[in-house]
């Protein structure tokens, strides 16, 4: 799009190198060419901008083969405007003098023209081709037919359009049909894979059989050598047993002789120990007898001394008691009868057990009072 600026009622246009500008002023062509830059008045100017660079037009459309199968075609057409004056005369490439924006949609018109023309030729060639042929050689056939058809189309040169290149990107059937077409190839590939698997298994089985035979031969050889080893071990064991028996016999004889010598030495030692023990027992018995005699003599002396001391103490105690009794009798002989009765009651009270309570009946109390009264009377008379 051209770059337009405003200055005091004037407009300045600056075009791109890939855009062909046509400026008409009052019906006359004032400027014509790519990459122009000029001033103009918007009220008297008619501007057209035609792109002259190569443009890519991607298209996708559906077609039907001769066996009534739908296929989708993806193609790209490269074109350019070779004659901008004719293109500007045939299509509306006019731009707004104030904004530089196309007033129409010329590129969409070119796209529609090219797409419908290419689709017409592609449908024509695919309608006479089966699906299998179309999938195998359809891309090249469609590309050649579309390129030839666009080159021979008279409207394109009349519009100033030149076709640069035609590319067919893909030609694909419907997903269900495509899966169905892939099935035989997949099955064949699977069969080849299964065959390779079976062959590999057969080779593996053969190798396993050879390995098993080798293992069996190895086991037979190993069993034979084990048999020889068992025989050799038996021979070695018998020889070892014989040698061990001879060594045991020699060891037993030496052990018996050693045992006899030890027994004799032990018997001699036992006799000597018995004699020594007997002599020691005799000496101990003599010493014990002498000690017992001395202890008996000492005990007899002690008993005699103890008896004498006890007799002496008994005599002294008897004398003291006799003297105390005599003194007691002398003291009580000088005391009157009432005092003796009181002392007797006191001594009796000291030796009686503890009495918690005493119950005195009137009869007993009367008799005691009577006795006490009689005693008082008899005592008063001597006074």
Residue frames relative to the residue before (quaternion, step in Angstrom):
aa qw qx qy qz dx dy dz
X 1.0000 0.0000 0.0000 0.0000 0.00 0.00 0.00
X 0.4983 -0.6731 0.4694 0.2798 3.54 -0.98 0.94
X 0.3897 -0.6981 0.5570 0.2247 3.55 -1.24 0.67
X 0.0377 -0.8129 0.5795 -0.0430 3.60 -0.50 1.25
X 0.0631 -0.7819 0.6201 0.0105 3.55 -0.96 1.00
X 0.3572 -0.7378 0.5429 0.1826 3.58 -1.23 0.56
X 0.0682 0.7741 -0.6263 0.0620 3.54 -1.05 0.88
X 0.8477 -0.2209 0.1330 0.4635 3.63 -0.51 1.22
X 0.7765 -0.3380 0.1671 0.5048 3.57 0.79 1.01
X 0.6479 0.4596 -0.3164 0.5186 3.56 1.25 -0.15
X 0.2341 -0.7365 0.6173 0.1472 3.50 -1.33 0.47
X 0.1748 -0.7700 0.6056 0.0990 3.51 -1.11 0.82
X 0.1465 -0.7933 0.5887 0.0510 3.58 -0.78 1.07
X 0.0331 -0.7677 0.6399 0.0032 3.51 -1.03 0.89
X 0.1825 -0.8308 0.5221 0.0615 3.55 -0.42 1.24
X 0.5164 -0.6201 0.4961 0.3206 3.56 -1.34 0.30
X 0.6180 -0.5625 0.3857 0.3910 3.61 -1.15 0.45
X 0.7102 0.4328 -0.2600 0.4907 3.60 1.17 -0.50
X 0.6506 0.4665 -0.3217 0.5056 3.59 1.22 0.27
X 0.2659 -0.7564 0.5841 0.1266 3.55 -0.85 1.11
X 0.1610 -0.8025 0.5727 0.0464 3.59 -0.61 1.22
X 0.0655 -0.7549 0.6520 0.0280 3.58 -1.07 0.91
X 0.0776 -0.8036 0.5899 -0.0151 3.54 -0.69 1.22
X 0.0741 -0.7744 0.6283 0.0102 3.52 -0.72 1.16
X 0.0626 -0.7786 0.6243 0.0085 3.53 -0.93 0.97
X 0.8356 -0.0748 -0.0268 0.5436 3.50 -0.63 1.23
X 0.7370 -0.4379 0.2132 0.4686 3.57 0.99 0.90
X 0.6755 0.4481 -0.3048 0.4999 3.59 1.22 -0.05
X 0.4948 -0.6549 0.4866 0.2989 3.55 -1.11 0.74
X 0.1614 -0.8152 0.5540 0.0503 3.53 -0.57 1.23
X 0.7936 0.0409 0.0060 0.6070 3.61 0.95 -0.85
X 0.0789 0.7849 -0.6085 0.0859 3.59 -1.00 0.81
X 0.5863 0.5702 -0.4287 0.3839 3.58 -0.61 1.13
X 0.5535 -0.6060 0.4435 0.3601 3.62 -1.24 0.17
X 0.8350 0.2283 -0.1627 0.4734 3.55 -1.20 0.57
X 0.3209 0.7658 -0.5021 0.2418 3.63 1.04 0.66
X 0.0808 -0.7591 0.6435 0.0564 3.53 -1.35 0.43
X 0.2393 0.7704 -0.5484 0.2203 3.59 -0.55 1.14
X 0.4469 -0.6490 0.5501 0.2763 3.50 -1.47 0.30
X 0.0498 0.7874 -0.6122 0.0521 3.54 -1.14 0.63
X 0.4062 -0.6555 0.5693 0.2849 3.50 -1.42 0.22
X 0.4876 -0.7145 0.4270 0.2636 3.55 -0.78 1.08
X 0.6514 0.5383 -0.3377 0.4145 3.59 1.06 -0.62
X 0.7729 0.3208 -0.1816 0.5164 3.59 1.14 -0.52
X 0.6176 0.5651 -0.3363 0.4315 3.63 1.26 0.09
X 0.0939 -0.7359 0.6672 0.0671 3.55 -1.23 0.71
X 0.0952 -0.8330 0.5446 -0.0214 3.55 -0.48 1.26
X 0.0472 -0.7577 0.6501 0.0323 3.53 -1.20 0.72
X 0.1095 -0.7778 0.6176 0.0410 3.60 -1.01 0.87
X 0.0462 -0.8044 0.5913 -0.0355 3.57 -0.50 1.25
X 0.3184 -0.7428 0.5482 0.2153 3.66 -0.60 1.02
X 0.1618 -0.8087 0.5621 0.0622 3.57 -0.85 0.99
X 0.4898 0.6476 -0.4501 0.3717 3.62 1.21 0.23
X 0.5967 -0.5461 0.4377 0.3927 3.60 -1.29 0.26
X 0.0996 -0.8033 0.5871 0.0111 3.54 -0.88 0.97
X 0.3322 -0.7329 0.5706 0.1641 3.52 -1.13 0.87
X 0.0723 -0.7767 0.6255 0.0160 3.54 -0.94 0.99
X 0.1535 -0.7864 0.5957 0.0565 3.58 -0.47 1.26
X 0.0071 -0.8023 0.5953 -0.0434 3.54 -0.91 0.94
X 0.0706 -0.7597 0.6460 0.0228 3.51 -1.21 0.69
X 0.1307 0.7798 -0.6002 0.1206 3.55 -0.80 0.99
X 0.4328 -0.6888 0.5328 0.2331 3.54 -1.33 0.45
X 0.0617 -0.7742 0.6298 0.0126 3.52 -1.17 0.71
X 0.3061 -0.7326 0.5793 0.1845 3.56 -1.34 0.28
X 0.3862 -0.7336 0.5184 0.2096 3.55 -0.89 1.02
X 0.7056 -0.4630 0.3265 0.4257 3.55 -1.33 0.06
X 0.7037 0.3951 -0.2697 0.5253 3.61 1.19 -0.41
X 0.5711 -0.6727 0.3442 0.3206 3.53 1.17 0.81
X 0.4577 0.6372 -0.4829 0.3889 3.56 0.89 0.97
X 0.3915 -0.7286 0.5168 0.2209 3.54 -0.90 0.99
X 0.0191 -0.7685 0.6396 -0.0049 3.53 -1.06 0.89
X 0.2938 -0.7288 0.5901 0.1850 3.54 -1.21 0.57
X 0.1949 -0.7804 0.5906 0.0655 3.53 -0.99 1.00
X 0.1028 -0.7650 0.6347 0.0369 3.52 -0.92 1.01
X 0.0874 0.8053 -0.5724 0.1272 3.57 -0.61 1.20
X 0.1917 -0.7511 0.6212 0.1149 3.52 -1.33 0.39
X 0.1233 -0.7846 0.6067 0.0337 3.57 -0.87 1.05
X 0.1819 -0.7676 0.6089 0.0831 3.57 -0.86 1.05
X 0.0649 0.8047 -0.5813 0.1013 3.59 -0.70 1.10
X 0.0673 -0.7651 0.6348 0.0846 3.54 -1.36 0.13
X 0.4928 -0.6271 0.5129 0.3177 3.53 -1.27 0.40
X 0.2043 -0.8203 0.5270 0.0875 3.57 -0.37 1.24
X 0.7763 0.1859 -0.1081 0.5925 3.62 1.14 -0.58
X 0.2324 -0.8192 0.5048 0.1417 3.62 0.06 1.24
X 0.6227 0.5514 -0.3667 0.4167 3.63 1.00 -0.68
X 0.6675 0.4764 -0.3056 0.4838 3.59 0.95 -0.87
X 0.6504 0.5177 -0.3260 0.4503 3.60 0.95 -0.92
X 0.6678 0.4900 -0.3120 0.4654 3.61 0.95 -0.80
X 0.6592 0.4928 -0.3157 0.4721 3.57 1.15 -0.55
X 0.7213 0.4377 -0.2488 0.4756 3.61 1.03 -0.72
X 0.7796 0.2119 -0.1063 0.5797 3.62 1.08 -0.70
X 0.5075 -0.6562 0.4756 0.2926 3.52 -1.19 0.58
X 0.0509 0.7948 -0.5975 0.0929 3.58 -0.19 1.37
X 0.3515 0.7559 -0.4917 0.2517 3.62 1.22 0.31
X 0.2015 -0.7688 0.5991 0.0967 3.56 -1.14 0.74
X 0.5691 -0.5811 0.4593 0.3571 3.52 -1.25 0.45
X 0.4710 -0.7053 0.4460 0.2862 3.64 -0.75 0.99
X 0.6997 0.4726 -0.2791 0.4574 3.59 1.09 -0.55
X 0.8037 0.2800 -0.1345 0.5076 3.64 0.96 -0.82
X 0.3929 -0.7351 0.4707 0.2894 3.60 1.13 -0.49
X 0.5008 0.6433 -0.4245 0.3939 3.62 1.26 0.30
X 0.5342 -0.6164 0.4661 0.3428 3.58 -1.06 0.78
X 0.4075 -0.7093 0.5234 0.2387 3.51 -1.00 0.84
X 0.7577 0.2712 -0.1740 0.5676 3.58 1.15 -0.50
X 0.4710 -0.6289 0.5183 0.3377 3.58 -1.26 -0.50
X 0.0458 -0.8540 0.5177 0.0242 3.60 0.48 1.14
X 0.6503 0.5199 -0.3363 0.4402 3.59 0.97 -0.73
X 0.6225 0.5184 -0.3490 0.4711 3.61 1.05 -0.66
X 0.6322 0.5203 -0.3377 0.4643 3.60 1.05 -0.71
X 0.6422 0.5010 -0.3255 0.4803 3.58 1.01 -0.76
X 0.6417 0.5261 -0.3282 0.4513 3.60 0.94 -0.85
X 0.6563 0.5040 -0.3138 0.4656 3.59 0.93 -0.88
X 0.6540 0.5192 -0.3156 0.4506 3.57 0.93 -0.89
X 0.6993 0.4624 -0.2778 0.4691 3.59 0.82 -0.95
X 0.6551 0.5196 -0.3233 0.4430 3.60 0.93 -0.86
X 0.6882 0.4718 -0.2950 0.4655 3.59 0.81 -0.92
X 0.6435 0.5146 -0.3338 0.4580 3.61 1.00 -0.76
X 0.6771 0.4771 -0.2952 0.4763 3.59 0.91 -0.92
X 0.6450 0.5227 -0.3232 0.4542 3.59 0.96 -0.83
X 0.6206 0.5478 -0.3458 0.4418 3.61 0.99 -0.77
X 0.7041 0.4480 -0.2828 0.4729 3.60 0.83 -0.90
X 0.6398 0.5201 -0.3363 0.4550 3.61 1.04 -0.74
X 0.6470 0.5063 -0.3220 0.4705 3.59 0.96 -0.81
X 0.6353 0.5447 -0.3340 0.4338 3.56 0.99 -0.76
X 0.7163 0.4356 -0.2730 0.4719 3.59 0.88 -0.88
X 0.6714 0.4947 -0.3083 0.4577 3.62 1.01 -0.71
X 0.6031 0.5769 -0.3658 0.4119 3.59 1.09 -0.56
X 0.7288 0.3748 -0.2328 0.5236 3.60 1.18 -0.43
X 0.6413 0.4890 -0.3136 0.5012 3.60 1.28 0.33
X 0.4381 -0.6798 0.5187 0.2773 3.54 -1.02 0.83
X 0.6701 -0.5114 0.3539 0.4053 3.53 -1.27 0.33
X 0.6568 0.5112 -0.3260 0.4483 3.58 0.89 -0.85
X 0.6673 0.4837 -0.3012 0.4795 3.60 0.95 -0.87
X 0.6424 0.5289 -0.3301 0.4457 3.55 1.00 -0.78
X 0.6695 0.4868 -0.3063 0.4701 3.59 1.01 -0.77
X 0.6845 0.4740 -0.2902 0.4717 3.59 1.11 -0.66
X 0.8369 0.1076 -0.0067 0.5367 3.58 0.67 -1.12
X 0.4147 0.7611 -0.4405 0.2339 3.58 1.23 0.06
X 0.6121 0.5705 -0.3684 0.4050 3.60 0.99 -0.71
X 0.6938 0.4609 -0.2789 0.4779 3.59 0.81 -0.97
X 0.6613 0.5121 -0.3174 0.4469 3.58 0.94 -0.90
X 0.6663 0.4879 -0.3098 0.4711 3.57 0.94 -0.88
X 0.6444 0.5212 -0.3356 0.4478 3.61 0.94 -0.83
X 0.6752 0.4860 -0.3033 0.4646 3.61 0.88 -0.88
X 0.6745 0.4951 -0.3075 0.4532 3.55 0.94 -0.89
X 0.6660 0.4899 -0.3133 0.4671 3.62 0.91 -0.83
X 0.6513 0.5096 -0.3224 0.4606 3.61 0.95 -0.86
X 0.6737 0.4844 -0.2958 0.4732 3.57 0.96 -0.87
X 0.6604 0.5163 -0.3128 0.4466 3.55 0.97 -0.83
X 0.6701 0.4819 -0.3061 0.4743 3.60 0.96 -0.83
X 0.6463 0.5127 -0.3306 0.4584 3.60 1.03 -0.71
X 0.7248 0.4187 -0.2400 0.4916 3.58 1.09 -0.71
X 0.4866 0.6599 -0.4481 0.3564 3.59 1.23 -0.06
X 0.3497 -0.7791 0.4742 0.2142 3.69 -0.50 1.09
X 0.6061 0.5854 -0.3724 0.3888 3.58 1.06 -0.51
X 0.6200 0.5722 -0.3595 0.3987 3.60 1.01 -0.68
X 0.6876 0.4236 -0.3167 0.4974 3.68 0.79 -0.78
X 0.6269 0.5387 -0.3458 0.4441 3.57 1.09 -0.62
X 0.6847 0.4358 -0.2728 0.5166 3.56 1.24 -0.44
X 0.5213 -0.6465 0.4105 0.3765 3.61 1.22 -0.12
X 0.4983 0.6493 -0.4184 0.3939 3.62 1.22 0.47
X 0.0943 -0.7758 0.6226 0.0405 3.55 -1.03 0.87
X 0.3364 -0.7338 0.5595 0.1880 3.56 -0.90 1.03
X 0.2661 -0.7808 0.5506 0.1280 3.57 -0.74 1.09
X 0.7861 -0.1588 0.1492 0.5784 3.62 0.82 -0.97
X 0.1778 -0.7404 0.6390 0.1091 3.50 -1.36 0.53
X 0.0079 -0.7887 0.6142 -0.0258 3.60 -0.87 0.99
X 0.1911 -0.7392 0.6358 0.1131 3.53 -1.01 0.91
X 0.2914 -0.8053 0.4963 0.1423 3.56 -0.37 1.22
X 0.8023 -0.1190 0.1306 0.5702 3.60 0.82 -0.96
X 0.0981 -0.7383 0.6642 0.0644 3.47 -1.35 0.49
X 0.0666 0.8367 -0.5283 0.1280 3.56 -0.17 1.31
X 0.3951 -0.6884 0.5474 0.2651 3.59 -1.07 0.71
X 0.6989 -0.4158 0.3475 0.4668 3.51 -1.32 -0.16
X 0.6519 -0.5524 0.3347 0.3973 3.64 -1.10 0.62
X 0.6572 0.5052 -0.3278 0.4533 3.63 0.94 -0.82
X 0.6657 0.4870 -0.3020 0.4780 3.56 0.96 -0.88
X 0.6431 0.5249 -0.3328 0.4474 3.57 0.96 -0.80
X 0.6449 0.4993 -0.3259 0.4781 3.60 1.00 -0.75
X 0.6481 0.5130 -0.3246 0.4598 3.57 1.01 -0.80
X 0.6628 0.4950 -0.3129 0.4667 3.59 1.01 -0.75
X 0.6554 0.5145 -0.3184 0.4522 3.57 1.10 -0.61
X 0.5437 0.6660 -0.3937 0.3253 3.57 1.17 -0.55
X 0.6712 0.4820 -0.3429 0.4468 3.71 0.73 -0.84
X 0.6585 0.4956 -0.3235 0.4648 3.57 0.92 -0.83
X 0.6478 0.5082 -0.3226 0.4668 3.55 0.99 -0.80
X 0.6481 0.5116 -0.3256 0.4607 3.56 0.98 -0.83
X 0.6482 0.5072 -0.3251 0.4657 3.58 0.98 -0.82
X 0.6469 0.5060 -0.3178 0.4738 3.56 0.98 -0.83
X 0.6487 0.5133 -0.3163 0.4644 3.56 1.04 -0.83
X 0.6354 0.5199 -0.3310 0.4653 3.57 1.04 -0.78
X 0.6404 0.5069 -0.3271 0.4753 3.56 0.99 -0.80
X 0.6496 0.5079 -0.3173 0.4684 3.55 1.01 -0.80
X 0.6475 0.5082 -0.3203 0.4690 3.59 1.00 -0.84
X 0.6406 0.5185 -0.3285 0.4615 3.57 1.00 -0.85
X 0.6541 0.4974 -0.3157 0.4745 3.57 0.95 -0.83
X 0.6315 0.5287 -0.3332 0.4591 3.57 1.08 -0.75
X 0.6614 0.5004 -0.3135 0.4625 3.58 0.94 -0.92
X 0.6504 0.5033 -0.3243 0.4674 3.58 0.94 -0.84
X 0.6474 0.5085 -0.3267 0.4643 3.55 0.97 -0.82
X 0.6521 0.5041 -0.3190 0.4679 3.58 1.00 -0.78
X 0.6318 0.5250 -0.3404 0.4576 3.59 1.02 -0.80
X 0.6487 0.4973 -0.3150 0.4823 3.56 0.96 -0.85
X 0.6521 0.5112 -0.3232 0.4571 3.58 0.97 -0.83
X 0.6387 0.5167 -0.3293 0.4655 3.61 1.02 -0.83
X 0.6487 0.5096 -0.3229 0.4639 3.58 0.94 -0.86
X 0.6643 0.4887 -0.3087 0.4739 3.56 0.94 -0.81
X 0.6381 0.5169 -0.3312 0.4648 3.57 1.03 -0.75
X 0.6272 0.5236 -0.3413 0.4647 3.58 1.06 -0.74
X 0.6507 0.5005 -0.3190 0.4736 3.58 0.97 -0.86
X 0.6456 0.5115 -0.3220 0.4668 3.55 1.01 -0.80
X 0.6440 0.5168 -0.3221 0.4631 3.60 1.01 -0.85
X 0.6423 0.5076 -0.3315 0.4689 3.62 0.97 -0.81
X 0.6512 0.5020 -0.3216 0.4695 3.57 0.94 -0.82
X 0.6481 0.5082 -0.3201 0.4682 3.56 0.99 -0.81
X 0.6427 0.5177 -0.3284 0.4595 3.61 1.01 -0.81
X 0.6478 0.5006 -0.3206 0.4764 3.58 0.96 -0.88
X 0.6468 0.5152 -0.3198 0.4626 3.56 0.99 -0.80
X 0.6497 0.5098 -0.3174 0.4662 3.60 1.01 -0.79
X 0.6306 0.5214 -0.3396 0.4639 3.63 1.03 -0.80
X 0.6661 0.4886 -0.3002 0.4770 3.56 0.90 -0.93
X 0.6489 0.5154 -0.3176 0.4609 3.55 1.00 -0.79
X 0.6397 0.5162 -0.3264 0.4666 3.61 1.02 -0.78
X 0.6437 0.5147 -0.3274 0.4622 3.60 1.01 -0.82
X 0.6805 0.4719 -0.2971 0.4753 3.55 0.91 -0.82
X 0.6112 0.5332 -0.3513 0.4676 3.57 1.12 -0.61
X 0.6156 0.5365 -0.3438 0.4637 3.59 1.09 -0.73
X 0.6498 0.4930 -0.3100 0.4884 3.59 0.94 -0.86
X 0.6493 0.5190 -0.3224 0.4529 3.55 0.99 -0.80
X 0.6359 0.5219 -0.3284 0.4641 3.61 1.04 -0.79
X 0.6497 0.5056 -0.3232 0.4666 3.58 0.96 -0.85
X 0.6663 0.4898 -0.3113 0.4683 3.57 0.89 -0.87
X 0.6409 0.5138 -0.3314 0.4641 3.58 1.02 -0.75
X 0.6240 0.5324 -0.3394 0.4604 3.62 1.05 -0.74
X 0.6497 0.5074 -0.3099 0.4736 3.56 0.95 -0.92
X 0.6658 0.4950 -0.3021 0.4694 3.54 0.91 -0.89
X 0.6462 0.5228 -0.3229 0.4527 3.58 1.02 -0.79
X 0.6517 0.4990 -0.3257 0.4692 3.61 0.97 -0.84
X 0.6540 0.5020 -0.3173 0.4685 3.55 0.92 -0.87
X 0.6543 0.5058 -0.3139 0.4664 3.55 0.97 -0.79
X 0.6405 0.5183 -0.3273 0.4626 3.60 1.04 -0.77
X 0.6450 0.5122 -0.3257 0.4643 3.57 0.97 -0.84
X 0.6636 0.4921 -0.3079 0.4718 3.55 0.90 -0.90
X 0.6528 0.5098 -0.3173 0.4618 3.57 1.00 -0.81
X 0.6401 0.5223 -0.3293 0.4571 3.63 1.03 -0.79
X 0.6504 0.5013 -0.3221 0.4711 3.58 0.95 -0.85
X 0.6609 0.4977 -0.3101 0.4683 3.55 0.96 -0.88
X 0.6398 0.5201 -0.3283 0.4608 3.60 1.06 -0.76
X 0.6316 0.5307 -0.3364 0.4542 3.59 1.04 -0.78
X 0.6558 0.4933 -0.3083 0.4811 3.57 0.93 -0.91
X 0.6643 0.5046 -0.3018 0.4615 3.54 0.97 -0.89
X 0.6424 0.5195 -0.3287 0.4577 3.60 1.04 -0.78
X 0.6456 0.5123 -0.3319 0.4590 3.61 0.98 -0.83
X 0.6661 0.4911 -0.3059 0.4708 3.54 0.91 -0.89
X 0.6472 0.5185 -0.3158 0.4610 3.57 1.02 -0.80
X 0.6412 0.5180 -0.3283 0.4612 3.61 1.04 -0.81
X 0.6556 0.4959 -0.3179 0.4725 3.58 0.94 -0.88
X 0.6545 0.5048 -0.3166 0.4654 3.55 0.98 -0.84
X 0.6389 0.5230 -0.3292 0.4582 3.58 1.04 -0.77
X 0.6345 0.5236 -0.3329 0.4609 3.62 1.00 -0.83
X 0.6694 0.4919 -0.3087 0.4633 3.52 0.92 -0.92
X 0.6549 0.5040 -0.3155 0.4664 3.55 0.96 -0.81
X 0.6416 0.5249 -0.3285 0.4527 3.60 1.02 -0.81
X 0.6585 0.4982 -0.3127 0.4694 3.56 0.93 -0.88
X 0.6622 0.4953 -0.3161 0.4651 3.55 0.93 -0.86
X 0.6497 0.5187 -0.3139 0.4586 3.56 1.01 -0.81
X 0.6426 0.5166 -0.3247 0.4634 3.59 1.03 -0.81
X 0.6511 0.5024 -0.3152 0.4737 3.55 0.97 -0.87
X 0.6548 0.5074 -0.3119 0.4653 3.56 0.99 -0.87
X 0.6402 0.5292 -0.3229 0.4537 3.58 1.03 -0.79
X 0.6371 0.5227 -0.3265 0.4629 3.61 1.01 -0.84
X 0.6679 0.4957 -0.3029 0.4652 3.51 0.94 -0.95
X 0.6522 0.5073 -0.3189 0.4643 3.57 0.98 -0.81
X 0.6379 0.5216 -0.3271 0.4627 3.60 1.05 -0.79
X 0.6521 0.5011 -0.3203 0.4702 3.58 0.93 -0.85
X 0.6643 0.4935 -0.3145 0.4650 3.56 0.90 -0.88
X 0.6491 0.5178 -0.3126 0.4614 3.58 1.00 -0.81
X 0.6376 0.5196 -0.3265 0.4657 3.57 1.05 -0.82
X 0.6570 0.4938 -0.3162 0.4737 3.58 0.92 -0.88
X 0.6519 0.5094 -0.3169 0.4639 3.57 0.97 -0.80
X 0.6429 0.5193 -0.3229 0.4613 3.58 1.04 -0.81
X 0.6313 0.5233 -0.3354 0.4638 3.59 1.03 -0.78
X 0.6682 0.4935 -0.3070 0.4645 3.56 0.92 -0.94
X 0.6521 0.5058 -0.3170 0.4674 3.56 1.00 -0.81
X 0.6414 0.5205 -0.3277 0.4585 3.61 1.02 -0.80
X 0.6446 0.5072 -0.3228 0.4722 3.58 0.99 -0.84
X 0.6728 0.4899 -0.3096 0.4600 3.56 0.89 -0.92
X 0.6484 0.5168 -0.3171 0.4605 3.58 1.00 -0.84
X 0.6420 0.5194 -0.3263 0.4600 3.61 1.02 -0.81
X 0.6551 0.4959 -0.3128 0.4766 3.56 0.96 -0.89
X 0.6566 0.5087 -0.3147 0.4594 3.57 0.96 -0.83
X 0.6414 0.5238 -0.3224 0.4585 3.57 1.05 -0.82
X 0.6325 0.5246 -0.3318 0.4634 3.59 1.01 -0.84
X 0.6729 0.4905 -0.3034 0.4631 3.56 0.89 -0.94
X 0.6501 0.5053 -0.3236 0.4661 3.57 0.97 -0.81
X 0.6414 0.5228 -0.3270 0.4565 3.63 0.97 -0.81
X 0.6526 0.5033 -0.3152 0.4706 3.55 0.99 -0.87
X 0.6651 0.4943 -0.3081 0.4673 3.57 0.91 -0.89
X 0.6468 0.5129 -0.3210 0.4643 3.61 0.98 -0.78
X 0.6344 0.5228 -0.3317 0.4628 3.60 1.01 -0.79
X 0.6461 0.5062 -0.3188 0.4740 3.58 0.95 -0.89
X 0.6640 0.5084 -0.3091 0.4529 3.58 0.94 -0.88
X 0.6428 0.5219 -0.3208 0.4599 3.56 1.00 -0.84
X 0.6416 0.5208 -0.3268 0.4587 3.58 0.99 -0.84
X 0.6741 0.4883 -0.2951 0.4691 3.54 0.93 -0.96
X 0.6485 0.5168 -0.3204 0.4579 3.55 1.01 -0.80
X 0.6441 0.5142 -0.3234 0.4649 3.59 1.00 -0.79
X 0.6418 0.5108 -0.3293 0.4678 3.55 0.99 -0.82
X 0.6662 0.4975 -0.3178 0.4557 3.58 0.90 -0.88
X 0.6557 0.5025 -0.3228 0.4619 3.57 0.95 -0.81
X 0.6363 0.5197 -0.3362 0.4604 3.60 0.98 -0.79
X 0.6427 0.5173 -0.3156 0.4687 3.55 0.97 -0.94
X 0.6801 0.4833 -0.3010 0.4619 3.58 0.90 -0.91
X 0.6295 0.5352 -0.3358 0.4523 3.57 1.04 -0.76
X 0.6458 0.5111 -0.3231 0.4662 3.58 1.00 -0.86
X 0.6717 0.4929 -0.3100 0.4581 3.54 0.95 -0.89
X 0.6542 0.5025 -0.3183 0.4671 3.59 0.96 -0.81
X 0.6530 0.5132 -0.3239 0.4530 3.60 0.95 -0.85
X 0.6455 0.5130 -0.3214 0.4657 3.51 1.02 -0.83
X 0.6561 0.5082 -0.3131 0.4617 3.59 0.98 -0.85
X 0.6617 0.4969 -0.3152 0.4646 3.54 0.95 -0.82
X 0.6384 0.5233 -0.3334 0.4554 3.56 0.96 -0.84
X 0.6601 0.5041 -0.3042 0.4666 3.53 0.97 -0.91
X 0.6551 0.5033 -0.3144 0.4677 3.58 1.00 -0.82
X 0.6472 0.5177 -0.3217 0.4579 3.58 0.99 -0.76
X 0.6436 0.5173 -0.3198 0.4646 3.50 1.01 -0.88
X 0.6564 0.4956 -0.3245 0.4670 3.55 0.98 -0.85
X 0.6381 0.5332 -0.3285 0.4479 3.60 0.95 -0.77
X 0.6538 0.5046 -0.3092 0.4715 3.50 1.03 -0.89
X 0.6427 0.5216 -0.3330 0.4518 3.59 0.99 -0.84
X 0.6568 0.5093 -0.3169 0.4568 3.57 0.98 -0.83
X 0.7236 0.4398 -0.2585 0.4648 3.61 0.81 -0.92
X 0.5775 0.5758 -0.3935 0.4244 3.56 1.18 -0.40
X 0.6942 0.4680 -0.2664 0.4777 3.57 1.12 -0.57
X 0.6134 0.5451 -0.3504 0.4515 3.64 1.26 -0.19
X 0.5081 -0.6527 0.4677 0.3117 3.60 -1.17 0.72
X 0.7121 -0.4865 0.3178 0.3940 3.53 -1.35 0.27
X 0.6470 0.5308 -0.3316 0.4355 3.58 0.95 -0.81
X 0.6445 0.5185 -0.3229 0.4599 3.56 0.95 -0.78
X 0.6369 0.5245 -0.3263 0.4614 3.52 1.03 -0.85
X 0.6390 0.5205 -0.3357 0.4562 3.55 1.06 -0.83
X 0.6530 0.5157 -0.3175 0.4547 3.56 0.99 -0.81
X 0.6526 0.5057 -0.3138 0.4690 3.57 0.98 -0.84
X 0.6346 0.5294 -0.3288 0.4571 3.52 1.04 -0.82
X 0.6538 0.5060 -0.3159 0.4655 3.59 0.98 -0.84
X 0.6454 0.5240 -0.3227 0.4524 3.56 1.01 -0.84
X 0.6737 0.4828 -0.3032 0.4703 3.55 0.93 -0.96
X 0.6360 0.5226 -0.3275 0.4639 3.57 1.09 -0.74
X 0.6490 0.5139 -0.3183 0.4619 3.59 1.00 -0.78
X 0.6360 0.5325 -0.3341 0.4477 3.60 1.04 -0.70
X 0.7504 0.4039 -0.2182 0.4756 3.58 1.04 -0.76
X 0.5353 0.6145 -0.4219 0.3973 3.62 1.27 -0.16
X 0.5338 -0.5934 0.4794 0.3649 3.61 -1.23 0.41
X 0.6533 -0.5230 0.3765 0.3973 3.59 -1.30 0.31
X 0.1470 -0.7764 0.6103 0.0568 3.55 -0.90 1.06
X 0.3744 -0.7524 0.5038 0.1999 3.56 -0.71 1.15
X 0.7966 -0.0817 0.0931 0.5917 3.61 0.92 -0.92
X 0.1946 -0.7622 0.6106 0.0920 3.57 -1.23 0.67
X 0.1872 -0.7755 0.5969 0.0854 3.57 -0.84 0.98
X 0.0964 -0.7955 0.5982 0.0108 3.60 -0.64 1.15
X 0.2913 -0.7723 0.5427 0.1555 3.60 -0.64 1.09
X 0.6443 -0.5337 0.3678 0.4060 3.58 -1.12 0.41
X 0.6368 0.5328 -0.3477 0.4356 3.61 0.95 -0.74
X 0.6612 0.4916 -0.3137 0.4720 3.55 0.94 -0.87
X 0.6610 0.5117 -0.3144 0.4499 3.55 0.91 -0.90
X 0.6293 0.5340 -0.3288 0.4590 3.60 1.03 -0.78
X 0.6676 0.4966 -0.3050 0.4633 3.59 0.91 -0.91
X 0.6601 0.5014 -0.3229 0.4567 3.61 0.93 -0.85
X 0.6482 0.5078 -0.3274 0.4634 3.56 0.95 -0.82
X 0.6352 0.5266 -0.3367 0.4536 3.55 1.03 -0.81
X 0.6592 0.5028 -0.3139 0.4627 3.56 0.93 -0.82
X 0.6494 0.5100 -0.3248 0.4612 3.53 0.95 -0.88
X 0.6380 0.5210 -0.3312 0.4604 3.59 1.06 -0.76
X 0.6532 0.5105 -0.3157 0.4615 3.56 0.97 -0.82
X 0.6388 0.5236 -0.3300 0.4570 3.56 0.98 -0.75
X 0.6460 0.5316 -0.3244 0.4414 3.53 0.97 -0.83
X 0.6537 0.5215 -0.3152 0.4488 3.53 0.98 -0.85
X 0.6928 0.4750 -0.2911 0.4578 3.52 0.91 -0.90
X 0.6392 0.5058 -0.3300 0.4761 3.56 1.07 -0.52
X 0.6568 0.5382 -0.3266 0.4150 3.55 1.05 -0.67
X 0.5838 0.5951 -0.3844 0.3965 3.49 1.09 -0.54
X 0.6776 0.4618 -0.3500 0.4528 3.65 0.76 -0.79
X 0.6162 0.5474 -0.3764 0.4231 3.54 1.02 -0.63
